[in-house]
Each structure stands twice: as structure tokens, then as C-alpha cells.
């Protein structure tokens, strides 16, 4: 561990935030450091009573207008203040994220920076909010206004705990909503800190509430009658349940779900640029990324060269605790996740070029693994493994590459490596994915909407679309 890192103080029980009150709850879940398997702290498992208290606090804050009725400039200033506090706490947040999730500290710093960028970006949204004036008769004035939808339930995954909290919270607040956040039970710590920073910034109590707990807590939250919008990031399986619960009450949902993204390398690709990027495409965050380019599609003419160069690169990636510094492959988030990834490797599908077996503990480490020779129907070829496992395929023609890329139930992201501009644009148009990266991968921009199609979900984070997702359009006609 580098000596410049200060470890944060954690309470024995990290409390939830309901209005201004800190609640510990009555049943507890241990929060583990995935690099050591040691208990960092515990969180309460919110039940019906705690979820109800949090939603009612948010509903009261919405009803009395303590947030939505503030002048837009004031809401902007409070979000700017929040960004300043997050910037000041960035290193502490990154250390906390690494302790909680396991990811390398450099990756955690990058995540905090992306979350911070989103808060800064959305701070400007309240003053840009505008409706439209419709053409109408001379004795009529007809216009639209966008209004906050009400209490939003923000349900978070464990792979990007802070970044996704910020990606959801900032546009929700910019829209004028009040929120109840439900972080993943494995990684609740940075969302709890973010909520504290909201209070410290001067965002009125009750506007941002956090309940901790597992899937049961999430289910209680999304079916609460006062919740008016659900923004969920997580697995496709749970996304379906969330959508069904929301359907029962006709509540709109944004679903950011899983992926099995193709990364296509054409014969004319700049391999010197592409190969070092692989640590970001698939192996960063130990493959626990919804956008992971987990299917590498190689033009047959360069397949052997790519694999010859790729394997030594993969084998040189440093595996270790995220706080050690210089690590690419940290532990997976939990024993369950390691068992899940190992269960895919145990299928013994295809040929293992490197990696293939979880490492002995302590810590939930799985080495970066490359599989070739898989049938297109193999489970490892089709299902989201959510670990450091790259599957490799080859193709002969552009049409074949496109068909293989789109032959998945998912549609979150895709990568294209080519120096042919026409081919790049053709692929961007034809790939079934919410995001396409050309000659890069996993790059995010707060102004660019992010989300999926097909089983990867619908609705968008980031960009103007994210704020719209937390609003309703009202049409007004005035006669005289
Ligand atoms: P998960 O679906 O197991 O859990 C996500 C969250 O939902 C957690 O907070 C969990 O407690 C809660 N939850 C569980 N059951 C629930 C229920 N019935 N009702 C309401 N909430 C419930 O997902 P995970 O394992 O934390 O995250 C990994 C998944 O998230 C992967 O599939 C990954 O692809 C996906 N993901 C998608 C994106 C994206 O933007 N598309 C981003 C990150 C992660």
C-alpha cells in the first residue's frame, strides 16, 4: 500500500440518511473489503418502515417546494457548491471506493472525476430549462413547460457506485426532483458520503435521502406508492422485476442494464493504438463494466498477429489490491461474483489462451482470461460474465462482422477499429448499440446521452436526455 493514502474513518454502522436524520436500522449487512475479505463496517437493511420514512421525507420536500420552487439560479449555485465539495473530497471518495469495491485506486479516481464532471455539467441545467411556444390563433397563447416528475427512486449497482450515483442524482436535482437513493449492498459507502455532501452544500434536508439494504429494500422502494420515477442500473434480470413493479403503478422507468459488447478490429486498424487500450476495454474494473468489450471480433488476416501480441500484454497486467497502486486487475467485488465468473470458466468452453482459474484468497481475484475457439452459441459467447474474461472470434467480411456484432440480445455499446472513414461511419450507423466508439473505447462525455437498446434497457443518463427523464411536459393554452 502506498504511504500517501489516508484511510477513511468508518463508523461501526454507517447510517442511512432520511431527511436530516441518520438511521442505523435494526438488521445489518457487513460491508467487506474485497481485497482482504475483512469487514469495513456494517449498514442497516432498510425494511418497510425505513423505506416509507425516506420516501415520505422526499415527498414532503417535493410537496412544499423547498427545492423545485427555488429560483433556478439558486439550484444551480447549490449544485456548483456540491461540485466544489466533491472536488475537495475527491481523494477520500476514491480511497473509499477502492476499499469498498476493490477497483484500482487510479480507476476509482477516474470514476470520481467522471461523477464530478456530471455534477458540474448538470449544475447549468436548471437555468437552461425551457419550454416551447406553439403556433396558435391570434387570441391564444399555447406553450409547454417541463416540471419535475416528483420523488425519484435511484437504484444503484456495485460496479460504479459513486459515478452512477452522480450520473443519476445530478440530473434529478437539476430537474427539481427529490430523491431516495438505494446503493448496492456491496458498495454503499460513497453514495452515503455524497448524500452528506449534499446536505453540507446547503441542499435542503429531505431533498436527498439514502436507504441502505439489499434487493428486498430496492423492491420496497420501487413499489412505494409515492415514488413517481424509477431510475435503475443493474442486471437485466432485476431490471425486468423493477419494470414489472413500476408497470403495476404506471410509473416511468429508466433502465441501464447489462451488455455483451462487440469490439471489432478490421484489417486496417492501428494495432499500436488498439492493443494497449484493451486494459480499458475489458480488463479495467476487472471486467465488471456494463460496457465491457467482452467480444473481440478480429479480421482473419490479423487474428494471429493480434493474439500473439495480446497474450503477453494481458499476462503483464498487474493483479493486486486496488490501493497498491499500478494495479490493473483488482479483486472482483464479492465472493458471489468470483463464484459466478468461475462458474463460466468451469464450463470449459473454447480454448484458454491465458488465465482461466480464480486465484486463492484472501481477496476475490480472477486473472485476466482470454478464450478463443468458442461456438457462437456458447454461454461464454452470449452471456454477460461480468469478469475479466475476453472472448475472441474472427470474421472475413464487413457484413459478417456486423452480423456477428449484432447477434446478441444486448445493445449497450460497440467498438470499431479502422482507419477507413467510410467503414467507420457505416458501422456506427448499423451497429445495434446505444454507444459506438471508433478507434477508442469506454470514453464518456457528460454531454453525450448514455444508455442501451434491446435487453440493455432504455432511457438515457447524461446529456439533456437525462434531465428530461426526470421531468414531465405540461401543455398550457391561454385564451383571451
Ligand atoms: P443487480 O441487478 O443485482 O442489483 C442492482 C441494484 O438493484 C442493487 O442496488 C440491488 O440491491 C437492487 N435490487 C436487487 N433486486 C431488486 C429488486 N427486486 N427490486 C429493486 N431493486 C433490486 O446488479 P449488480 O449486480 O449490482 O450490477 C451489475 C449489473 O449492472 C450488470 O448486469 C451490469 O451490466 C449492470 N450495469 C449496467 C450499467 C448501464 O449503464 N447499462 C452500468 C453499470 C452496471
Boltz pocket constraint, residues with backbone or C-beta under 6 A from the ligand:
constraints:
  - pocket:
      binder: B
      contacts: [[A, 155], [A, 156], [A, 157], [A, 158], [A, 159], [A, 160], [A, 182], [A, 183], [A, 184], [A, 185], [A, 213], [A, 214], [A, 215], [A, 216], [A, 217], [A, 218], [A, 219], [A, 220], [A, 222], [A, 233], [A, 234], [A, 235], [A, 236], [A, 238], [A, 239], [A, 241], [A, 242], [A, 255], [A, 256], [A, 257], [A, 258], [A, 259], [A, 289], [A, 290], [A, 291], [A, 384], [A, 386], [A, 412], [A, 451], [A, 452], [A, 456], [A, 457]]
      max_distance: 6.0
